Amino acid sequence: MKKNSLVGPISINTKGVGFFDPNPEEKNRENNIEIQPKDVNRALHGDTVEIELTGEKIKNREQGRVVKVIKRAKEEFVGVIIERDGKKFVMPDDQRLYVDISLSNDADVNVGEKVLVKIVDWDTLTGEVMKVIGQKGENNTEMESIVLEKGFRIEFPHSVEAEADKIKSEYKNNFDQEVKNRRDMRGVTTMTIDPFDAKDFDDAISFQDLGDDKYEIGVHIADVSHFVTPGSDLDRESEKRGLSVYLVDRTIPMLPEVLSNDLCSLNPNEDKFTFSAIFKMTGSGEVLEEWFGRTIIHSNKRFTYEDANEVILGNQDGPHQVELRKLNEIAKKLEKKKSQNGAMVFETEEVKFVLDEKGKPIKVYKKSRLDTHKLVEEFMLLANRAVAKHIFMSQNQGLLKGKQSVYRIHPKPDKDRIQDLAVFLKAMGFELKNKEGSVTSRDLNELLKDVKGTPNEDLINTAVIRSMAKATYSTKNIGHFSLAFAYYTHFTSPIRRYPDVLVHRFLERELKGGKIEIDEYTKFERICLASSELEKKASEAERASIKYKQVEYMTEHIGEIFEGAITGVVEWGIYIEEIETKCEGMVKIRDLGDDFYTLDEKNYTIKGEKTGQKFTLGDKVKFKVVSADMEKRVLDYSIVS
């Protein structure tokens, strides 16, 4: 490697211009080295490259060139078949891939079809069609394309399905013997509370009144690690997938359905194997005793969040009203303590869709956050925190020979990002404490309380979230900043998250006084890194499916007028988000009227020189839907005066 060369990932925009961050830990985009399209040297977005500086500057930005590609970010891409000069190419869905892909074979594909293509020759950017997904524009094609573009598998290998079927067939034969090894909780009132459309039930809560203001509350989690054993085909496939992927209209499960929706799922009125954290608590939320171990439960009732909430409020007759109300009371005490300890409470808005039989959105609405959502959340947090602390303390006593577990960590936010947030907040009329020093989660939570109920609450919540570091998985515990927990892990969703399966294995071995073998342990940090990356890709896939459906919804409302709020101000225009559906679109600066607009970055405003008209972040405006481009997933709006 040459003396003045640098190695790292390259980002490429839709115009083919590359950007290289020489100091990624500083998170300062202004220092990025720019690489012109002619100097990208066939590098694609996300590739690890070696670059060298050219010595030139354009608009005060250092210029570089790619010397070579060291590692490709991916080798499979999704795109649509096009024809040019009698030859078929794949035009990638990802607009940051600025060149079309040649086809190495005379694939039986038609113009307009979407395909998954694998690059077989990087020098000529030639690929081989691995799968014909379907006709572009069809719902199933577009949703599958999103999943495949992010690198997730849809179908399970035959060996994995066969292994799952075998586990199912042998389950009853081994049932009675396995029950003897478990604490029997089948006589205790137990329930699940989940979304109305849930198909797999990871967690259940049991409740027992012990008298004298003492209660036994059990958090029972599907015992996936009993069925998915280390080194099996099922285990390897679960590790590769990392998690279930949730799109608007479907779930791509981590486990085959015979496990995720049947054998492991805590369905009502069925005996189920679980791994449990059981707490003896007071009515004020104080934990007196805790117990961890393998159990068998029998869920008495499957509640939806909405039904359970109505039972708590007394608006709906139903079983277990006494238990639900007491659980809700204790959950509120836990939530209050958590907030007093500095945990951040985000009131973010999520959208849900009503789809017709063809998957077309006929309604978009904001999801309500009910007391029952908080109830389940608080007891899952309690279990996750208790398991993490239990394993950590056991390690320090030598039971795990000093080896770590899998933790869910959230680092402190970067100081530069906090200072940027403080500037933004000042423009919005708010002040952030300790912006020059080490900001605490308590400081940020006080801010969130201050903005609650204000017109810009959603905007500021989003800005605070973006200023945070990402929560990730790690074998090294550093605590969880936004929850203000010293110990935290993911224990409660093993049907849909692979790290939870690992945590179950750690806990089981600790309870037996065992240790993790070194040759097995060495891979855990690698799995943590991979799981964190897969989680990021799954989030991107979910957001892409939401954006696609929002754009599709707006295709039926071209020319209609809506109310929205300005969510972004940039040199080339303003972004507006519709209030009820959160459908975000852009008004291009050239469409703002016969005036010359300039950007005031400090005050998040653009202003017309002749008219003096201003558009500022957070302003409420009326707009018209001009166009909806489903291929690019973008909406164009115009201001209505």
Secondary structure per residue as TSV (DSSP state, phi and psi in degrees):
chain	resnum	aa	ss	phi	psi
A	1	M	-	360.0	135.7
A	2	K	-	-68.5	157.8
A	3	K	T	-61.3	-39.8
A	4	N	T	-97.8	15.8
A	5	S	E	-93.8	159.3
A	6	L	E	-131.7	151.5
A	7	V	E	-124.6	136.7
A	8	G	E	168.7	-177.2
A	9	P	E	-77.5	146.8
A	10	I	E	-107.4	139.4
A	11	S	E	-106.7	138.4
A	12	I	E	-128.0	132.8
A	13	N	-	-89.7	-179.1
A	14	T	T	-69.1	-12.6
A	15	K	T	-93.7	1.2
A	16	G	S	86.6	5.9
A	17	V	-	-84.1	132.0
A	18	G	E	-97.0	153.7
A	19	F	E	-134.8	135.1
A	20	F	E	-126.3	126.3
A	21	D	-	-94.2	110.3
A	22	P	S	-73.6	-21.7
A	23	N	-	-134.0	74.1
A	24	P	G	-60.4	-27.7
A	25	E	G	-68.2	-21.3
A	26	E	G	-82.7	-18.2
A	27	K	-	51.3	43.5
A	28	N	-	-115.8	101.9
A	29	R	G	-65.2	-24.1
A	30	E	G	-64.2	-22.6
A	31	N	G	-88.9	-0.9
A	32	N	-	-60.0	140.4
A	33	I	E	-85.9	132.4
A	34	E	E	-94.2	139.9
A	35	I	E	-126.4	115.2
A	36	Q	-	-68.6	154.2
A	37	P	G	-51.4	-36.2
A	38	K	G	-69.0	-17.7
A	39	D	G	-107.6	7.4
A	40	V	S	-75.0	-25.0
A	41	N	T	57.7	45.9
A	42	R	T	64.8	14.3
A	43	A	-	-71.9	145.9
A	44	L	-	-115.3	162.8
A	45	H	T	-53.4	128.1
A	46	G	T	92.6	-12.6
A	47	D	-	-63.7	148.8
A	48	T	E	-87.3	124.0
A	49	V	E	-130.6	161.9
A	50	E	E	-105.8	127.3
A	51	I	E	-122.3	161.7
A	52	E	E	-132.5	151.2
A	53	L	E	-77.5	141.6
A	54	T	E	-88.7	-16.5
A	55	G	E	90.1	-6.4
A	56	E	E	-93.1	162.0
A	57	K	E	-133.8	138.9
A	58	I	E	-124.6	121.9
A	59	K	T	50.7	45.3
A	60	N	T	69.4	12.6
A	61	R	E	-110.5	129.8
A	62	E	E	-56.9	140.3
A	63	Q	E	-107.5	146.5
A	64	G	E	-139.9	174.3
A	65	R	E	-138.1	147.5
A	66	V	E	-78.7	122.8
A	67	V	E	-81.7	-46.1
A	68	K	E	-160.9	157.5
A	69	V	E	-90.5	123.3
A	70	I	E	-89.6	-42.1
A	71	K	E	-146.9	132.0
A	72	R	-	-80.0	137.7
A	73	A	S	-68.0	-35.6
A	74	K	-	-159.9	162.6
A	75	E	S	-123.4	-5.1
A	76	E	E	-116.9	137.4
A	77	F	E	-136.7	153.2
A	78	V	E	-104.5	138.8
A	79	G	E	-163.0	178.1
A	80	V	E	-108.0	143.0
A	81	I	E	-75.0	126.3
A	82	I	E	-124.4	165.5
A	83	E	E	-125.8	135.6
A	84	R	E	-143.2	124.5
A	85	D	T	53.2	39.7
A	86	G	T	78.2	4.5
A	87	K	E	-119.5	143.0
A	88	K	E	-91.6	139.6
A	89	F	E	-131.2	166.0
A	90	V	E	-108.3	120.2
A	91	M	E	-93.6	111.2
A	92	P	E	-61.6	143.7
A	93	D	S	-63.6	-39.6
A	94	D	S	-72.9	111.3
A	95	Q	T	-69.4	-10.7
A	96	R	T	-77.7	-12.0
A	97	L	-	-89.8	98.5
A	98	Y	-	-83.8	2.6
A	99	V	S	-129.4	152.0
A	100	D	-	-82.7	155.0
A	101	I	E	-102.1	126.1
A	102	S	E	-73.2	157.6
A	103	L	E	-107.0	132.7
A	104	S	S	-80.9	-23.3
A	105	N	S	-123.8	162.9
A	106	D	-	-81.8	69.1
A	107	A	-	-63.2	145.0
A	108	D	S	-81.5	74.7
A	109	V	-	-129.0	154.7
A	110	N	-	-117.3	150.5
A	111	V	T	-56.7	133.4
A	112	G	T	96.9	-9.7
A	113	E	E	-85.3	146.8
A	114	K	E	-95.6	140.3
A	115	V	E	-136.0	159.8
A	116	L	E	-101.5	123.0
A	117	V	E	-121.6	140.3
A	118	K	E	-110.4	128.8
A	119	I	E	-70.8	126.3
A	120	V	E	-110.4	-16.1
A	121	D	E	-143.6	107.0
A	122	W	T	-74.5	-28.7
A	123	D	T	-63.5	-40.6
A	124	T	T	-103.1	1.6
A	125	L	T	47.9	60.7
A	126	T	E	-110.2	138.5
A	127	G	E	-129.5	167.4
A	128	E	E	-120.0	132.8
A	129	V	E	-70.5	120.5
A	130	M	E	-94.6	-29.3
A	131	K	E	-158.3	135.6
A	132	V	E	-91.3	116.1
A	133	I	E	-81.7	-41.8
A	134	G	E	150.0	-175.4
A	135	Q	E	-75.0	132.5
A	136	K	T	-60.6	146.5
A	137	G	T	92.9	-20.4
A	138	E	-	-77.8	142.0
A	139	N	H	-55.5	-49.5
A	140	N	H	-62.5	-40.2
A	141	T	H	-61.0	-47.6
A	142	E	H	-68.1	-39.8
A	143	M	H	-68.1	-43.2
A	144	E	H	-63.0	-37.3
A	145	S	H	-60.3	-41.7
A	146	I	H	-60.9	-44.9
A	147	V	H	-65.9	-46.8
A	148	L	H	-67.9	-36.2
A	149	E	H	-60.9	-33.2
A	150	K	T	-84.2	-0.4
A	151	G	T	91.6	10.0
A	152	F	-	-88.8	147.3
A	153	R	-	-83.9	151.5
A	154	I	-	-103.6	-57.0
A	155	E	S	-81.2	149.9
A	156	F	-	-90.0	143.3
A	157	P	-	-57.7	151.1
A	158	H	H	-57.5	-40.3
A	159	S	H	-62.5	-33.7
A	160	V	H	-72.0	-45.1
A	161	E	H	-60.4	-42.1
A	162	A	H	-64.5	-40.3
A	163	E	H	-64.9	-41.5
A	164	A	H	-63.7	-41.8
A	165	D	H	-63.7	-38.0
A	166	K	H	-65.5	-42.0
A	167	I	H	-59.9	-42.3
A	168	K	H	-62.4	-44.7
A	169	S	H	-67.9	-29.4
A	170	E	H	-91.1	-7.2
A	171	Y	H	-57.8	-50.1
A	172	K	H	-67.2	-33.3
A	173	N	H	-64.3	-33.7
A	174	N	H	-98.6	-1.6
A	175	F	H	-59.6	-54.5
A	176	D	H	-61.1	-39.6
A	177	Q	H	-66.6	-40.9
A	178	E	H	-67.0	-35.6
A	179	V	H	-58.9	-34.7
A	180	K	T	-62.6	-23.1
A	181	N	T	-90.8	5.1
A	182	R	S	-125.0	154.1
A	183	R	E	-75.5	126.2
A	184	D	E	-88.4	112.1
A	185	M	-	-110.6	15.7
A	186	R	T	-68.3	-18.6
A	187	G	T	-89.9	0.1
A	188	V	S	-99.8	137.0
A	189	T	-	-56.6	122.2
A	190	T	E	-137.5	142.5
A	191	M	E	-147.2	157.6
A	192	T	E	-113.7	147.4
A	193	I	E	-132.4	115.4
A	194	D	E	-145.5	171.2
A	195	P	-	-59.6	154.1
A	196	F	T	-61.8	-28.0
A	197	D	T	-101.9	13.7
A	198	A	-	-67.8	141.8
A	199	K	-	-112.5	-24.1
A	200	D	-	-119.5	139.1
A	201	F	-	-118.2	102.7
A	202	D	-	-73.2	-38.2
A	203	D	E	-132.9	148.3
A	204	A	E	-136.2	157.7
A	205	I	E	-123.9	130.7
A	206	S	E	-109.3	156.2
A	207	F	E	-142.6	133.4
A	208	Q	E	-141.9	125.5
A	209	D	E	-84.1	116.2
A	210	L	E	-92.4	-3.3
A	211	G	E	84.3	164.0
A	212	D	T	57.2	38.8
A	213	D	T	58.4	34.3
A	214	K	E	-124.0	142.5
A	215	Y	E	-139.1	145.5
A	216	E	E	-103.2	118.2
A	217	I	E	-119.1	122.2
A	218	G	E	-107.5	132.9
A	219	V	E	-105.9	109.2
A	220	H	E	-108.8	124.5
A	221	I	E	-116.7	137.7
A	222	A	E	-48.2	129.3
A	223	D	-	-87.3	69.1
A	224	V	H	-62.4	-37.3
A	225	S	H	-68.2	-15.6
A	226	H	H	-69.7	-35.2
A	227	F	H	-94.4	-35.4
A	228	V	S	-99.8	103.6
A	229	T	-	-97.0	148.9
A	230	P	T	-56.0	135.2
A	231	G	T	85.9	-7.9
A	232	S	S	-75.0	164.4
A	233	D	H	-58.8	-39.7
A	234	L	H	-60.8	-42.9
A	235	D	H	-65.3	-45.3
A	236	R	H	-63.8	-39.7
A	237	E	H	-67.8	-40.0
A	238	S	H	-63.2	-40.0
A	239	E	H	-64.4	-42.4
A	240	K	H	-61.7	-42.9
A	241	R	H	-73.2	-41.0
A	242	G	-	82.3	-37.0
A	243	L	B	-170.7	166.4
A	244	S	-	-80.4	145.0
A	245	V	E	-107.8	127.0
A	246	Y	E	-108.5	115.5
A	247	L	-	-104.4	176.4
A	248	V	S	-56.7	-41.7
A	249	D	S	-115.7	5.2
A	250	R	-	-163.0	165.0
A	251	T	E	-122.3	133.7
A	252	I	E	-99.5	100.9
A	253	P	-	-74.1	154.2
A	254	M	S	-76.4	-33.0
A	255	L	S	-113.9	150.6
A	256	P	-	-56.8	151.2
A	257	E	H	-60.9	-29.6
A	258	V	I	-61.2	-25.8
A	259	L	I	-94.3	-52.0
A	260	S	I	-66.3	-38.6
A	261	N	I	-102.1	-8.3
A	262	D	I	-127.0	-80.2
A	263	L	I	-62.3	-44.4
A	264	C	S	-86.9	-28.6
A	265	S	S	-65.6	134.4
A	266	L	-	-83.5	64.8
A	267	N	-	-69.1	150.0
A	268	P	T	-67.2	150.3
A	269	N	T	62.4	29.1
A	270	E	S	-134.2	142.8
A	271	D	E	-73.2	131.7
A	272	K	E	-136.9	143.5
A	273	F	E	-81.5	132.5
A	274	T	E	-137.4	161.3
A	275	F	E	-112.8	124.8
A	276	S	E	-123.7	150.1
A	277	A	E	-117.9	114.8
A	278	I	E	-115.5	129.1
A	279	F	E	-119.0	134.1
A	280	K	E	-95.1	120.3
A	281	M	E	-132.6	159.6
A	282	T	E	-92.9	168.1
A	283	G	T	-65.0	-16.6
A	284	S	T	-89.9	1.3
A	285	G	S	92.1	8.8
A	286	E	-	-79.9	130.4
A	287	V	E	-87.1	120.2
A	288	L	E	-93.1	-39.8
A	289	E	E	-144.8	154.5
A	290	E	E	-139.1	148.6
A	291	W	E	-139.3	138.1
A	292	F	E	-124.5	139.2
A	293	G	E	169.4	177.1
A	294	R	E	-84.1	138.9
A	295	T	E	-138.4	172.4
A	296	I	E	-128.0	133.1
A	297	I	E	-125.5	168.4
A	298	H	E	-138.7	101.4
A	299	S	-	-67.7	125.4
A	300	N	-	-81.7	-24.1
A	301	K	E	-155.9	137.2
A	302	R	E	-103.9	106.4
A	303	F	E	-94.7	147.1
A	304	T	E	-87.3	161.3
A	305	Y	H	-56.5	-41.2
A	306	E	H	-67.2	-45.6
A	307	D	H	-64.3	-45.0
A	308	A	H	-61.9	-37.7
A	309	N	H	-65.4	-41.3
A	310	E	H	-64.7	-37.1
A	311	V	H	-64.9	-43.1
A	312	I	H	-61.3	-42.6
A	313	L	H	-73.6	-13.7
A	314	G	T	83.0	10.0
A	315	N	S	-84.1	-9.6
A	316	Q	S	-143.0	129.9
A	317	D	-	-71.6	143.7
A	318	G	-	-179.3	164.3
A	319	P	T	-71.6	160.9
A	320	H	T	65.2	29.2
A	321	Q	H	-64.4	-41.3
A	322	V	H	-61.4	-46.9
A	323	E	H	-64.0	-44.7
A	324	L	H	-62.7	-41.8
A	325	R	H	-66.8	-40.0
A	326	K	H	-69.4	-41.1
A	327	L	H	-59.1	-40.6
A	328	N	H	-65.2	-41.0
A	329	E	H	-60.6	-47.2
A	330	I	H	-67.1	-39.1
A	331	A	H	-60.1	-39.7
A	332	K	H	-65.3	-35.6
A	333	K	H	-66.6	-42.0
A	334	L	H	-62.8	-41.3
A	335	E	H	-64.1	-40.8
A	336	K	H	-64.4	-44.1
A	337	K	H	-62.5	-42.1
A	338	K	H	-60.0	-44.7
A	339	S	H	-65.4	-40.6
A	340	Q	H	-64.0	-28.9
A	341	N	T	-81.6	-3.0
A	342	G	T	106.9	4.7
A	343	A	-	-65.9	142.1
A	344	M	-	-85.7	137.3
A	345	V	-	-115.4	106.6
A	346	F	-	-94.4	130.4
A	347	E	-	-106.3	67.9
A	348	T	-	-82.8	152.2
A	349	E	-	-102.9	128.3
A	350	E	-	-111.4	151.9
A	351	V	E	-106.9	148.8
A	352	K	E	-124.1	159.7
A	353	F	E	-125.5	144.5
A	354	V	E	-104.4	122.5
A	355	L	E	-111.5	148.7
A	356	D	-	-82.8	-176.0
A	357	E	T	-64.8	-18.0
A	358	K	T	-97.2	3.8
A	359	G	S	88.2	7.4
A	360	K	-	-82.5	133.4
A	361	P	E	-73.3	125.9
A	362	I	E	-109.4	-10.4
A	363	K	E	-155.6	140.1
A	364	V	E	-125.9	131.3
A	365	Y	E	-146.2	159.6
A	366	K	E	-84.3	134.2
A	367	K	-	-72.4	133.8
A	368	S	-	-83.4	142.0
A	369	R	-	-102.6	112.0
A	370	L	-	-98.0	166.8
A	371	D	H	-59.2	-33.2
A	372	T	H	-69.6	-30.1
A	373	H	H	-60.8	-44.9
A	374	K	H	-68.8	-36.3
A	375	L	H	-57.9	-53.8
A	376	V	H	-62.2	-43.9
A	377	E	H	-57.9	-45.0
A	378	E	H	-64.6	-40.2
A	379	F	H	-75.3	-29.3
A	380	M	H	-69.2	-40.6
A	381	L	H	-61.1	-41.6
A	382	L	H	-59.5	-45.8
A	383	A	H	-67.5	-46.2
A	384	N	H	-59.1	-43.4
A	385	R	H	-67.5	-43.6
A	386	A	H	-65.9	-41.3
A	387	V	H	-63.7	-44.8
A	388	A	H	-60.3	-45.5
A	389	K	H	-66.2	-41.5
A	390	H	H	-60.2	-47.2
A	391	I	H	-66.1	-43.0
A	392	F	H	-61.3	-46.1
A	393	M	H	-66.4	-36.0
A	394	S	H	-64.2	-38.0
A	395	Q	H	-60.4	-45.4
A	396	N	H	-67.2	-19.5
A	397	Q	T	-90.5	2.6
A	398	G	T	89.5	1.5
A	399	L	T	-67.1	-29.1
A	400	L	T	-107.2	20.1
A	401	K	T	54.3	36.1
A	402	G	T	79.0	2.1
A	403	K	-	-79.4	150.4
A	404	Q	-	-85.6	175.2
A	405	S	-	-112.7	-161.4
A	406	V	-	-104.8	119.8
A	407	Y	E	-114.0	155.8
A	408	R	E	-101.2	110.8
A	409	I	E	-113.7	152.8
A	410	H	B	-139.2	104.3
A	411	P	-	-67.8	163.2
A	412	K	-	-62.8	149.3
A	413	P	-	-68.9	152.3
A	414	D	-	-65.3	136.7
A	415	K	H	-60.5	-40.0
A	416	D	H	-61.8	-40.1
A	417	R	H	-66.6	-37.1
A	418	I	H	-67.3	-38.4
A	419	Q	H	-66.1	-38.7
A	420	D	H	-62.6	-40.7
A	421	L	H	-62.7	-41.2
A	422	A	H	-61.6	-40.1
A	423	V	H	-63.3	-44.6
A	424	F	H	-61.5	-45.2
A	425	L	H	-63.5	-37.7
A	426	K	H	-61.8	-40.4
A	427	A	H	-64.9	-27.7
A	428	M	T	-88.0	-3.3
A	429	G	T	92.2	19.8
A	430	F	-	-125.8	156.0
A	431	E	-	-117.3	139.0
A	432	L	-	-107.0	126.2
A	433	K	T	-69.7	150.1
A	434	N	T	55.7	30.6
A	435	K	S	-65.8	-24.2
A	436	E	S	-88.0	-23.7
A	437	G	S	-103.3	-143.1
A	438	S	-	-95.0	102.0
A	439	V	-	-69.9	141.8
A	440	T	-	-106.0	164.5
A	441	S	H	-63.6	-30.5
A	442	R	H	-65.5	-40.4
A	443	D	H	-58.7	-46.2
A	444	L	H	-69.6	-34.3
A	445	N	H	-68.1	-36.1
A	446	E	H	-61.1	-40.4
A	447	L	H	-61.0	-46.6
A	448	L	H	-61.4	-35.2
A	449	K	H	-66.4	-40.2
A	450	D	H	-63.7	-37.1
A	451	V	H	-86.2	-10.8
A	452	K	T	-58.9	128.4
A	453	G	T	86.3	-4.3
A	454	T	S	-85.5	160.8
A	455	P	T	-58.4	-29.9
A	456	N	T	-102.3	21.0
A	457	E	H	-55.9	-49.3
A	458	D	H	-64.2	-40.8
A	459	L	H	-62.4	-44.4
A	460	I	H	-71.8	-40.0
A	461	N	H	-55.6	-44.6
A	462	T	H	-63.5	-42.4
A	463	A	H	-63.3	-40.1
A	464	V	H	-64.9	-44.0
A	465	I	H	-60.2	-41.9
A	466	R	H	-69.0	-21.9
A	467	S	H	-80.7	-13.3
A	468	M	S	-79.1	154.0
A	469	A	-	-71.2	163.8
A	470	K	-	-84.2	139.3
A	471	A	-	-72.8	138.4
A	472	T	E	-140.0	177.0
A	473	Y	E	-99.7	143.8
A	474	S	E	-157.1	153.6
A	475	T	S	-83.6	-7.6
A	476	K	S	-109.8	117.9
A	477	N	-	-80.6	123.5
A	478	I	-	-123.8	6.4
A	479	G	-	88.2	177.3
A	480	H	B	-124.5	109.3
A	481	F	T	-60.2	-55.2
A	482	S	T	-70.8	-27.0
A	483	L	T	-88.1	-10.9
A	484	A	T	57.8	40.1
A	485	F	B	-107.4	136.2
A	486	A	S	-76.5	-27.4
A	487	Y	S	-133.2	131.6
A	488	Y	-	-157.4	144.3
A	489	T	-	-148.1	-179.3
A	490	H	-	-113.0	111.4
A	491	F	-	-119.4	-19.2
A	492	T	S	-97.4	0.7
A	493	S	-	-138.0	57.6
A	494	P	T	-72.6	-16.4
A	495	I	T	-68.4	-30.0
A	496	R	T	-120.6	1.1
A	497	R	B	-140.2	124.2
A	498	Y	H	-68.0	-38.4
A	499	P	H	-55.3	-33.3
A	500	D	H	-63.4	-36.7
A	501	V	H	-61.6	-43.1
A	502	L	H	-62.8	-41.3
A	503	V	H	-62.6	-40.2
A	504	H	H	-59.1	-41.0
A	505	R	H	-67.0	-41.5
A	506	F	H	-59.8	-47.0
A	507	L	H	-64.4	-42.5
A	508	E	H	-60.5	-44.3
A	509	R	H	-67.6	-38.1
A	510	E	H	-63.9	-41.7
A	511	L	H	-64.3	-27.2
A	512	K	T	-91.9	1.3
A	513	G	T	75.2	20.2
A	514	G	-	-91.3	-174.1
A	515	K	-	-139.6	159.9
A	516	I	-	-82.2	129.2
A	517	E	-	-67.8	142.8
A	518	I	H	-60.2	-43.3
A	519	D	H	-65.8	-28.8
A	520	E	H	-79.6	-38.1
A	521	Y	H	-65.8	-33.5
A	522	T	T	-57.9	-23.2
A	523	K	T	-87.0	-11.1
A	524	F	H	-65.8	-40.1
A	525	E	H	-66.2	-37.0
A	526	R	H	-62.4	-40.8
A	527	I	H	-65.4	-39.0
A	528	C	H	-59.9	-46.7
A	529	L	H	-62.7	-44.6
A	530	A	H	-65.4	-41.0
A	531	S	H	-64.7	-38.8
A	532	S	H	-63.6	-41.1
A	533	E	H	-68.4	-40.5
A	534	L	H	-65.1	-37.4
A	535	E	H	-61.9	-41.6
A	536	K	H	-61.6	-44.7
A	537	K	H	-66.5	-37.7
A	538	A	H	-64.5	-38.6
A	539	S	H	-63.3	-42.3
A	540	E	H	-62.9	-40.1
A	541	A	H	-64.8	-43.3
A	542	E	H	-61.8	-45.9
A	543	R	H	-63.6	-38.7
A	544	A	H	-63.9	-39.2
A	545	S	H	-68.8	-36.8
A	546	I	H	-65.3	-46.5
A	547	K	H	-61.2	-41.8
A	548	Y	H	-60.6	-44.6
A	549	K	H	-70.4	-33.3
A	550	Q	H	-64.9	-44.2
A	551	V	H	-64.6	-42.0
A	552	E	H	-61.5	-41.0
A	553	Y	H	-60.1	-43.1
A	554	M	H	-72.5	-15.2
A	555	T	G	-62.2	-24.0
A	556	E	G	-88.0	1.3
A	557	H	G	-128.1	23.6
A	558	I	T	-60.2	132.4
A	559	G	T	89.3	-11.1
A	560	E	-	-84.2	156.3
A	561	I	E	-106.7	135.3
A	562	F	E	-132.7	168.7
A	563	E	E	-104.3	142.3
A	564	G	E	-151.7	-179.9
A	565	A	E	-124.5	144.2
A	566	I	E	-74.4	120.0
A	567	T	E	-108.6	-7.2
A	568	G	E	-159.7	140.8
A	569	V	E	-130.0	117.9
A	570	V	E	-133.9	173.2
A	571	E	T	-59.5	-31.8
A	572	W	T	-99.2	3.8
A	573	G	E	157.5	-164.5
A	574	I	E	-128.8	144.8
A	575	Y	E	-98.6	136.7
A	576	I	E	-126.7	135.4
A	577	E	E	-111.9	124.6
A	578	E	E	-65.4	137.4
A	579	I	T	-66.3	-45.5
A	580	E	T	-81.6	-38.9
A	581	T	T	-101.3	-10.5
A	582	K	-	58.7	25.8
A	583	C	-	-76.5	115.1
A	584	E	E	-98.9	134.9
A	585	G	E	-139.2	177.8
A	586	M	E	-119.5	140.9
A	587	V	E	-104.6	113.1
A	588	K	E	-69.3	147.4
A	589	I	G	-60.7	-31.5
A	590	R	G	-70.7	-15.5
A	591	D	G	-97.9	8.8
A	592	L	S	-86.4	-1.1
A	593	G	-	118.8	179.9
A	594	D	S	-81.6	75.2
A	595	D	S	-157.8	165.0
A	596	F	-	-108.7	113.9
A	597	Y	E	-99.5	137.9
A	598	T	E	-120.9	150.0
A	599	L	E	-91.5	128.1
A	600	D	E	-104.9	92.3
A	601	E	G	-61.7	-37.3
A	602	K	G	-61.3	-37.5
A	603	N	G	-107.0	10.9
A	604	Y	T	51.5	50.3
A	605	T	E	-137.5	145.8
A	606	I	E	-116.3	142.8
A	607	K	E	-133.2	136.2
A	608	G	E	-79.7	130.8
A	609	E	T	-68.0	-40.1
A	610	K	T	-80.0	-49.1
A	611	T	T	-87.7	-21.7
A	612	G	-	75.8	5.4
A	613	Q	-	-65.6	134.8
A	614	K	E	-120.4	144.3
A	615	F	E	-125.4	118.7
A	616	T	E	-120.4	145.8
A	617	L	T	-49.7	130.4
A	618	G	T	94.5	-16.1
A	619	D	-	-59.4	141.5
A	620	K	E	-88.8	132.5
A	621	V	E	-139.7	159.1
A	622	K	E	-100.3	141.0
A	623	F	E	-143.4	160.6
A	624	K	E	-112.3	142.0
A	625	V	E	-80.0	116.5
A	626	V	E	-91.7	-47.2
A	627	S	E	-156.5	158.5
A	628	A	E	-135.5	114.3
A	629	D	E	-104.1	102.7
A	630	M	T	-72.4	-28.4
A	631	E	T	-66.7	-44.0
A	632	K	T	-89.7	-9.2
A	633	R	T	57.8	48.5
A	634	V	E	-130.9	149.9
A	635	L	E	-117.4	138.8
A	636	D	E	-110.6	131.3
A	637	Y	E	-119.1	167.1
A	638	S	E	-136.6	146.7
A	639	I	E	-72.6	137.1
A	640	V	-	-106.5	118.2
A	641	S	-	-81.1	360.0
